[in-house]
Amino acid sequence: MRQKFDEFSFQTTKIAKKMHLFLSRSLADLEVTPEQWTILNIIQQKAPISQKQLAELSEKDTPTVNRIIDVLLRKDLVIRKTDEVDRRKTLLSLNEKREKLTSVLQETVEEACKKMFADFSEQDLRTFATLLNQIENNIE
């Protein structure tokens, strides 16, 4: 049984790396990494949002999120403003000029996912999601 678990662990890691690489290649022409896309997507859905909330929702540590945000600020994709209620806090939102890029990114990610899961039926996708959720719940 241990050998089977080792195979699952190895295969899961290998597939996760391949999926990440596939998504990286899909986003390369847009000069955005999968990590940057994750942050942009959350900002688009939740803006204005604090860096702390962003770290929690993305399940990344704060220094990592801060580095990604710094890159996105340099690329002029997001803007940072001081919270009017709590001046110690900064809030992030998308740069209005760049919102069109976000929809292009969304389409690119959707196309990449369609390719990755091309041979999956709707039932396969539901089962896959259920199994992934079970694994996640078991290790939390």
C-alpha contacts under 8 A as a table, 3 or more apart, distances in Angstrom:
res1	aa1	res2	aa2	distance
1	M	4	K	5.16
1	M	5	F	6.51
2	R	5	F	5.10
2	R	6	D	6.18
3	Q	6	D	4.99
3	Q	7	E	6.19
4	K	7	E	5.05
4	K	8	F	6.24
5	F	8	F	5.01
5	F	9	S	6.08
6	D	9	S	5.09
6	D	10	F	6.08
7	E	10	F	5.13
7	E	11	Q	5.92
8	F	11	Q	5.15
8	F	12	T	5.88
9	S	12	T	5.23
9	S	13	T	6.21
10	F	13	T	5.27
10	F	14	K	6.12
11	Q	14	K	5.00
11	Q	15	I	6.02
12	T	15	I	5.22
12	T	16	A	6.05
13	T	16	A	5.16
13	T	17	K	6.25
14	K	17	K	5.25
14	K	18	K	6.27
15	I	18	K	4.98
15	I	19	M	6.02
16	A	19	M	5.13
16	A	20	H	6.13
17	K	20	H	5.08
17	K	21	L	6.14
18	K	21	L	5.05
18	K	22	F	6.04
19	M	22	F	5.03
19	M	23	L	6.14
19	M	116	M	7.68
20	H	23	L	5.16
20	H	24	S	6.03
20	H	34	P	7.30
21	L	24	S	4.91
21	L	25	R	6.17
22	F	25	R	5.23
22	F	26	S	6.22
22	F	112	A	7.56
23	L	26	S	4.94
23	L	27	L	6.21
23	L	34	P	6.53
23	L	109	V	7.11
23	L	112	A	6.43
24	S	27	L	5.25
24	S	28	A	5.92
24	S	33	T	5.80
24	S	34	P	5.88
25	R	28	A	5.04
25	R	29	D	7.83
26	S	29	D	7.24
26	S	108	T	6.81
26	S	109	V	7.43
26	S	112	A	6.57
27	L	30	L	5.42
27	L	31	E	6.52
27	L	32	V	5.76
27	L	33	T	6.41
27	L	34	P	7.32
27	L	105	L	7.33
27	L	108	T	6.92
27	L	109	V	7.57
28	A	31	E	4.98
28	A	32	V	6.17
28	A	33	T	7.02
29	D	32	V	7.88
30	L	105	L	7.57
32	V	36	Q	6.02
32	V	37	W	6.46
33	T	36	Q	5.11
33	T	37	W	6.13
34	P	37	W	4.90
34	P	38	T	6.17
35	E	38	T	5.15
35	E	39	I	6.56
35	E	68	I	7.52
36	Q	39	I	5.23
36	Q	40	L	6.11
36	Q	68	I	6.11
36	Q	69	I	7.98
36	Q	72	L	7.34
37	W	40	L	4.99
37	W	41	N	5.91
37	W	105	L	7.52
38	T	41	N	5.21
38	T	42	I	6.34
38	T	58	S	7.03
39	I	42	I	5.23
39	I	43	I	6.18
39	I	54	L	7.19
39	I	58	S	6.91
39	I	65	V	7.82
39	I	68	I	7.73
39	I	69	I	7.90
40	L	43	I	5.06
40	L	44	Q	6.04
40	L	94	L	7.58
40	L	102	T	7.46
41	N	44	Q	5.08
41	N	45	Q	6.34
41	N	102	T	7.64
42	I	45	Q	5.15
42	I	46	K	5.92
42	I	47	A	7.83
42	I	54	L	7.15
42	I	57	L	7.58
42	I	58	S	7.59
43	I	46	K	5.18
43	I	47	A	5.00
43	I	48	P	7.07
43	I	49	I	6.57
43	I	54	L	7.60
43	I	92	L	6.94
43	I	93	S	5.83
43	I	94	L	6.71
44	Q	47	A	5.87
44	Q	93	S	7.02
44	Q	94	L	6.42
44	Q	102	T	7.98
46	K	49	I	6.01
47	A	91	L	7.83
47	A	92	L	6.40
47	A	93	S	4.95
47	A	94	L	7.48
48	P	91	L	5.47
48	P	92	L	5.25
48	P	93	S	5.04
49	I	53	Q	6.44
49	I	54	L	6.69
49	I	91	L	5.02
49	I	92	L	5.23
49	I	93	S	6.83
50	S	53	Q	5.24
50	S	54	L	6.18
50	S	89	K	7.05
50	S	90	T	5.92
50	S	91	L	4.55
50	S	92	L	6.11
51	Q	54	L	4.87
51	Q	55	A	6.13
51	Q	62	T	7.54
51	Q	65	V	7.29
51	Q	66	N	7.31
51	Q	90	T	7.35
51	Q	91	L	7.01
51	Q	92	L	7.30
52	K	55	A	5.16
52	K	56	E	6.38
52	K	62	T	6.86
53	Q	56	E	5.09
53	Q	57	L	6.12
54	L	57	L	5.22
54	L	58	S	5.96
54	L	65	V	7.43
55	A	58	S	5.28
55	A	59	E	5.80
55	A	60	K	5.20
55	A	61	D	5.92
55	A	62	T	5.54
55	A	65	V	5.95
56	E	59	E	5.09
56	E	60	K	6.78
56	E	61	D	7.88
57	L	60	K	7.96
60	K	64	T	6.48
60	K	65	V	6.45
61	D	64	T	5.50
61	D	65	V	6.41
62	T	65	V	5.09
62	T	66	N	6.03
63	P	66	N	4.98
63	P	67	R	6.25
64	T	67	R	5.20
64	T	68	I	6.33
65	V	68	I	5.09
65	V	69	I	6.06
66	N	69	I	5.05
66	N	70	D	6.12
67	R	70	D	5.08
67	R	71	V	6.44
68	I	71	V	5.20
68	I	72	L	6.27
69	I	72	L	4.94
69	I	73	L	6.01
69	I	78	V	7.86
70	D	73	L	5.09
70	D	74	R	6.25
71	V	74	R	5.08
71	V	75	K	6.20
72	L	75	K	4.97
72	L	76	D	6.17
72	L	77	L	5.32
72	L	78	V	5.96
73	L	76	D	4.91
73	L	77	L	5.97
73	L	78	V	5.43
73	L	79	I	6.49
73	L	80	R	7.98
74	R	77	L	7.72
76	D	79	I	7.32
76	D	95	N	6.89
76	D	98	R	7.80
77	L	94	L	6.10
77	L	95	N	5.36
77	L	98	R	5.75
78	V	92	L	6.64
78	V	93	S	5.61
78	V	94	L	4.32
78	V	95	N	4.74
79	I	92	L	5.69
79	I	93	S	5.55
79	I	94	L	6.05
79	I	95	N	5.62
80	R	90	T	6.33
80	R	91	L	5.60
80	R	92	L	4.68
80	R	93	S	6.76
81	K	90	T	5.45
81	K	91	L	5.29
81	K	92	L	6.50
82	T	86	D	7.85
82	T	87	R	5.79
82	T	88	R	7.34
82	T	89	K	6.04
82	T	90	T	4.38
82	T	91	L	6.10
83	D	86	D	5.32
83	D	87	R	5.31
83	D	88	R	7.35
83	D	89	K	5.50
83	D	90	T	5.37
83	D	91	L	5.99
84	E	87	R	5.91
86	D	89	K	5.70
87	R	90	T	7.45
94	L	98	R	6.94
94	L	99	E	6.54
95	N	98	R	5.29
95	N	99	E	6.57
96	E	99	E	5.35
97	K	100	K	7.25
98	R	101	L	5.32
98	R	102	T	6.80
99	E	102	T	5.09
99	E	103	S	6.75
100	K	103	S	5.31
100	K	104	V	6.49
101	L	104	V	4.99
101	L	105	L	6.08
102	T	105	L	4.92
102	T	106	Q	6.13
103	S	106	Q	4.94
103	S	107	E	6.25
104	V	107	E	5.13
104	V	108	T	6.16
105	L	108	T	4.99
105	L	109	V	6.14
106	Q	109	V	5.20
106	Q	110	E	6.13
107	E	110	E	5.06
107	E	111	E	6.14
108	T	111	E	5.17
108	T	112	A	6.20
109	V	112	A	5.04
109	V	113	C	6.15
110	E	113	C	5.08
110	E	114	K	6.12
111	E	114	K	5.01
111	E	115	K	6.33
112	A	115	K	5.19
112	A	116	M	6.26
113	C	116	M	4.94
113	C	117	F	6.07
114	K	117	F	5.30
114	K	118	A	5.42
115	K	118	A	4.97
117	F	120	F	5.37
120	F	123	Q	7.82
120	F	124	D	5.44
120	F	125	L	6.23
121	S	124	D	4.95
121	S	125	L	6.32
122	E	125	L	5.14
122	E	126	R	6.29
123	Q	126	R	5.06
123	Q	127	T	6.08
124	D	127	T	5.12
124	D	128	F	5.97
125	L	128	F	5.01
125	L	129	A	6.08
126	R	129	A	5.15
126	R	130	T	6.14
127	T	130	T	5.03
127	T	131	L	6.16
128	F	131	L	5.18
128	F	132	L	6.17
129	A	132	L	5.14
129	A	133	N	6.12
130	T	133	N	5.11
130	T	134	Q	6.19
131	L	134	Q	5.01
131	L	135	I	6.28
132	L	135	I	5.16
132	L	136	E	6.17
133	N	136	E	5.00
133	N	137	N	6.03
134	Q	137	N	5.11
134	Q	138	N	6.13
135	I	138	N	5.09
135	I	139	I	6.45
136	E	139	I	5.39
136	E	140	E	6.27
137	N	140	E	5.37
